[in-house]
Amino acid sequence: MTDDSLIIYEEEIKQIESLMSKMLKGAEAKCALLVDKDGHLITRQGFTQSLDTTALAALLAGSFASTKEIARLVGEPEFSVLFHQGKKDHIHMSLVGERSILVVIFDERTTIGMVRLYARETSVELAKIFLQVKDGSRSQPEAGISSDFADMAQDKLDDIFQD
């Protein structure tokens, strides 16, 4: 079994949240969630206080998983976009890369077309971030530890274990 988990540092989360916030403003949507395909919430933006985002993330991932099987039955590899229309609130879900789902919740203040446009643009940018994370081509996290300190600590550890 392969471990395809990603470690996303604070710097990438800030980039992701910035992209999602920009999307919400442009599309005039209520909130957005970024969920991995296992149903774990990666991050959220907008008005999510009244939502159980943990349960919602798990259910949305489950919805995508069941829809994947429906797609297979009709001869499609996967449906990359799902839309749920309610009386007042609507949900747009789209795949981001191979492992994440961008969820946008919106109401009558905007249209599905606007949401799709901004979600598509955001998905492309998010996929680039995830590719950098996966390939290791990102900058190292700055957790308050300078590179010099890390090098000194490594040298000390080498000295300790060589004796």
C-alpha positions as CSV (number, residue, x, y, z in Angstrom):
1,M,0.0,0.0,0.0
2,T,1.4,3.4,-0.9
3,D,1.3,6.4,1.3
4,D,0.1,9.3,-0.8
5,S,-0.5,11.7,2.0
6,L,0.8,15.2,1.8
7,I,2.2,17.5,4.4
8,I,1.0,21.0,3.9
9,Y,2.8,23.7,5.8
10,E,1.5,27.0,7.1
11,E,2.9,28.9,4.1
12,E,0.9,26.7,1.7
13,I,-2.2,27.0,3.8
14,K,-2.0,30.8,3.7
15,Q,-1.7,30.6,-0.1
16,I,-4.6,28.2,-0.4
17,E,-6.8,30.4,1.9
18,S,-5.9,33.5,0.0
19,L,-6.9,31.9,-3.3
20,M,-10.2,30.6,-1.7
21,S,-10.9,34.1,-0.2
22,K,-10.4,35.7,-3.6
23,M,-12.7,33.2,-5.2
24,L,-15.4,33.8,-2.7
25,K,-15.3,37.6,-3.3
26,G,-15.3,37.2,-7.1
27,A,-18.1,34.7,-7.2
28,E,-20.0,36.3,-4.3
29,A,-20.4,32.9,-2.6
30,K,-21.0,32.3,1.1
31,C,-18.2,29.9,1.9
32,A,-15.7,27.4,0.6
33,L,-14.2,24.2,1.9
34,L,-11.1,22.3,0.7
35,V,-11.5,18.6,1.5
36,D,-9.3,15.7,0.7
37,K,-10.9,12.6,-0.9
38,D,-10.8,10.8,2.4
39,G,-13.2,13.3,3.9
40,H,-10.7,15.4,6.0
41,L,-11.2,19.1,6.0
42,I,-8.0,20.9,4.8
43,T,-9.2,24.4,5.2
44,R,-12.3,26.6,5.0
45,Q,-13.1,30.2,4.2
46,G,-16.1,32.4,4.5
47,F,-19.2,32.1,6.7
48,T,-18.8,28.6,8.1
49,Q,-19.7,29.2,11.7
50,S,-23.1,27.7,11.5
51,L,-21.9,24.6,9.6
52,D,-20.5,21.4,11.0
53,T,-17.6,21.5,8.6
54,T,-16.1,18.2,9.8
55,A,-19.2,16.2,9.1
56,L,-19.9,18.1,5.9
57,A,-16.4,17.4,4.6
58,A,-16.8,13.7,5.3
59,L,-20.3,13.6,3.6
60,L,-19.1,15.6,0.6
61,A,-16.2,13.2,0.0
62,G,-18.6,10.3,0.3
63,S,-20.8,12.0,-2.3
64,F,-17.9,12.3,-4.6
65,A,-16.9,8.6,-4.0
66,S,-20.4,7.3,-4.8
67,T,-20.6,9.6,-7.9
68,K,-17.3,8.1,-9.1
69,E,-18.9,4.7,-9.1
70,I,-22.0,6.1,-11.0
71,A,-19.6,7.6,-13.6
72,R,-17.9,4.2,-14.0
73,L,-21.3,2.5,-14.6
74,V,-22.1,4.9,-17.4
75,G,-18.7,4.6,-19.0
76,E,-17.0,7.8,-17.6
77,P,-13.8,7.6,-15.6
78,E,-15.0,10.2,-13.1
79,F,-17.3,13.2,-12.9
80,S,-15.1,16.2,-12.0
81,V,-17.8,18.6,-11.1
82,L,-21.0,18.1,-9.0
83,F,-23.8,20.5,-8.3
84,H,-26.5,20.3,-5.7
85,Q,-29.3,22.8,-5.9
86,G,-31.5,23.6,-2.9
87,K,-34.2,26.1,-2.3
88,K,-31.9,28.8,-0.9
89,D,-28.4,27.3,-0.8
90,H,-26.5,25.4,-3.5
91,I,-23.3,23.4,-3.4
92,H,-20.7,23.3,-6.2
93,M,-18.0,20.6,-5.9
94,S,-15.0,20.2,-8.2
95,L,-11.9,18.0,-8.2
96,V,-8.6,19.7,-7.5
97,G,-5.8,17.5,-8.9
98,E,-6.1,13.9,-7.9
99,R,-6.8,14.1,-4.2
100,S,-8.8,17.2,-3.2
101,I,-12.3,18.6,-3.6
102,L,-13.1,22.3,-3.7
103,V,-16.6,22.9,-2.3
104,V,-18.4,26.2,-2.8
105,I,-21.6,27.0,-1.0
106,F,-23.6,29.9,-2.5
107,D,-27.1,31.4,-2.6
108,E,-29.2,33.5,-5.0
109,R,-26.8,36.5,-4.8
110,T,-24.7,34.8,-7.6
111,T,-25.1,32.3,-10.4
112,I,-23.8,28.8,-11.0
113,G,-21.9,30.2,-14.0
114,M,-20.0,32.7,-11.8
115,V,-19.2,30.0,-9.2
116,R,-18.0,27.6,-11.9
117,L,-15.8,30.2,-13.5
118,Y,-14.1,31.2,-10.3
119,A,-13.9,27.6,-8.9
120,R,-12.2,26.5,-12.2
121,E,-9.6,29.2,-11.9
122,T,-9.0,28.5,-8.3
123,S,-8.8,24.8,-8.9
124,V,-6.0,25.3,-11.4
125,E,-4.0,27.4,-8.9
126,L,-4.6,25.0,-6.1
127,A,-3.4,22.1,-8.2
128,K,-0.2,24.0,-8.8
129,I,0.3,24.4,-5.1
130,F,-0.3,20.7,-4.5
131,L,2.1,19.7,-7.3
132,Q,4.8,21.8,-5.6
133,V,4.0,20.1,-2.3
134,K,4.1,16.7,-3.9
135,D,7.3,17.3,-5.9
136,G,9.1,18.9,-2.9
137,S,9.8,22.1,-5.0
138,R,8.4,24.4,-2.4
139,S,10.4,26.5,-0.1
140,Q,11.0,25.0,3.3
141,P,8.8,26.0,6.2
142,E,9.9,28.9,8.3
143,A,8.8,27.8,11.7
144,G,11.0,30.3,13.5
145,I,14.2,28.2,13.1
146,S,16.9,29.6,11.0
147,S,18.8,27.6,8.5
148,D,22.0,28.3,10.5
149,F,20.5,26.9,13.6
150,A,19.3,23.8,11.9
151,D,22.7,23.2,10.4
152,M,24.4,23.7,13.9
153,A,21.9,21.3,15.5
154,Q,22.6,18.7,12.8
155,D,26.4,19.1,13.3
156,K,25.9,18.6,17.1
157,L,23.8,15.5,16.5
158,D,26.4,14.1,14.2
159,D,29.1,14.8,16.8
160,I,27.1,13.0,19.5
161,F,26.4,9.9,17.5
162,Q,29.8,9.6,16.0
163,D,31.5,9.1,19.4
